[in-house]
Amino acid sequence: MVLTRDSALNIAQVLTEALPYIQRLQGKTIVIKYGGNAMIDENLKNGFARDVALMRLVGMNPVVVHGGGPQIGAKLKDLQIESTFIQGMRVTSPAVMEVVEMVLGGLVNQQIVSLLNRHGGQAVGLSGKDSNLIVARPLTMANPDTGVPVDLGQVGEVAAIHRDIIDIIQDSRMIPVVSPIGIGTNHQSYNINADLAAGKLAESLNAEKFILLTDIEGIQDKSGQLLPRLNATQVNDLVTDGTISGGMLPKIQCALDAVHAGVGSCQIIDGRVPHAVLLELLTDEGVGTMIVAE
C-alpha cells in the first residue's frame, strides 16, 4: 500500500487528535470481554484484532477474556450430548465440562490468539486453570419459587485471582487471551460465566477500564434512548424500576462490582459497530454506556 500526501496528512491529523487519549492510557490495563457478534462476523473479528494489536503497540495493556456459548452448544449437538439451562446457566456435567474445556480452552482461545498474531499482536492463550489464574468454587443458586438449592454441576464462580502469570505476559509486551475456566481447590474444573470472570480479572489487575462487548447499543431508558453515562445510584434505580432486566442484569452486576472495587470505569459497548473498542477509547462520545462508581 502506497500512501498519497493527502492520505498521510489525514492520518497525521487523526493521530494528533488521538494523542491525548493514548497518552492518558499508556501503561494502563484495559480488560475486554470479547463476545457476541464481534466474535462471529469476519469483518468485526478482524477489526477487533487490529484494534487490540494497536492498543498494545501504543503502550496500553489489553487483556482479552472471551466467551464461546454458541460454539459449545454446536459441539455438544454434534456429539449428541444433552445440555440444559437453569436461569440462563448451562448445567455442566462432567461430559459437558470436557466439551467446554475443549472448545473454550482449545478451539476458540487459539483462534483468537492466531487472529491477534496475524494482525501484528503478540498474543498468548491461557485457560483460567493455568498457573491457578482463576480459582473457583461451585456456584450456588436457589430455585426462585421454592428456595431449594439447584445443582448446576461444574458451574463455578470466582473465588480468587492469582495474577502473576498475567503480569509476566504483560511485562513481556504480549497480550493475554483468557478462557473463563476455573480450577477448584479439589482440582476440579469449573465453567465460569465470561462476564463475571472478566470483571473479577479487571478488579484484580486494577484495570483502568473494563469493556464489555455486547450485541446492543448500550443501556437504554424506557423510551429506548441510549444512556451514555450512569453512576451506581442511577443503575440501581433502573434495576429497581425494571428498565434493566433479564440477561443484562449479570453484566450490570459485574460492572458495578468492578467499579466499586476500584476499576476506573466500565463500558458496555456495541460490538456490532466496526472498531468499537477504539471508538470507545479514543473519542469523547464513545459507542455505549459508561458506568462509574459515583
GIVEN-V599029 format. One line per field, one symbol per residue. psi: psi as a letter, one per 40 degrees, with the letter a starting at -180 (. if undefined). A space follows every 10 residues. Layout:
psi: ???
This chain:
psi: hhhidddddd dddddddedd ddddeheihh hhhhaadeed hddddddddd dddddddeei gihhhiafdd ddddddddef hhhiihfehh hgiddddddd dddddccddd ddddddddfe igihhiiedh ffdhhiihhh hihddeehih hebfhiihdi hheddddddd defihhhhhg hihieeeiih hhhddddddd ddddefidih hhhafidahi adeehhhdhi iddddddddd eedhibeddd dddddddddd eehdihhhih eehhfddddd deiddafahh hid.
